[in-house]
Amino acid sequence: MATCKIKKGDTVKVIAGKDKDKEGKVLSVDAKNGKVVVEGINMLTKHTKPNAANPQGGIITVEGPIDISNVMYLHNGQATRIAFKFEDGKKVRVAVKTGEVIG
């Protein structure tokens, strides 16, 4: 698989699926399987047994993974693709729409 262009902490917009047009922060990236977990997106219902963190147990909602192809990087409020360039001998991510380096 190609280099993963979305990283943990990026703000992304969902472009396909039940949560289309929603935005959120990337919590984790699974580059091997091409999945990302985005804050508040693809909420799943889980039944849990009582444990130290949740002594009552019960039903909780958690974010589920979605395919990385269904999200797009948000740069200054605009969804854009990401390219790689070499600047001063370093490989940097660049927003295709604006041409600005992503920090």
Sequence and secondary structure as in RCSB ss.txt:
>XXXX:A:sequence
MATCKIKKGDTVKVIAGKDKDKEGKVLSVDAKNGKVVVEGINMLTKHTKPNAANPQGGIITVEGPIDISNVMYLH
NGQATRIAFKFEDGKKVRVAVKTGEVIG
>XXXX:A:secstr
       TT EEEE SSTTTT EEEEEEEETTTTEEEETTSSEEEEEE   SS TT EEEEEE EEEGGGEEEEE
TTEEE EEEEEETTEEEEEETTT  B  
